[in-house]
Amino acid sequence: MKTMKLLLAICMIITASFAWAGGNSTPAEPAPHLVVVGKVLEINNTGHFSYLRLDTKSGETWAAVLKAPIKKGDTVTISNARVFKNFRSSLLKRTFKSLVLGALTSASSGPH
């Protein structure tokens, strides 16, 4: 139970940090139990975060989590996620049409 509370607190901090850093980004409707699972196609590590281009069942999507030792080809699970539209990353100098922000709950090497 303490672990879940800690993960939720971290997710809330991440979401607040990204909302502040994103400037003009707009959060989509809240989805407190959104879980995203996908195979890592690309990784961009900047500051304290890892931006991941993922191949998911619903197509490719970008996600961001606290920096973690993730490799291309790993399958990741991101929990307590929120989707932000038009998210601007000043460190990457780009705007993501849609970006999933959440807590990395698992990463494994192997098939997607």
Secondary structure, DSSP 4 states (H G I P E B T S, - for coil): -HHHHHHHHHHHHHHHHHHHHHSS-EE-S--TTEEEEEEEEEEEEETTEEEEEEEETTEEEEEEEE-----TT-EEEEEEEEEEEEEEETTTTEEEEEEEEEEEEEEE-S--
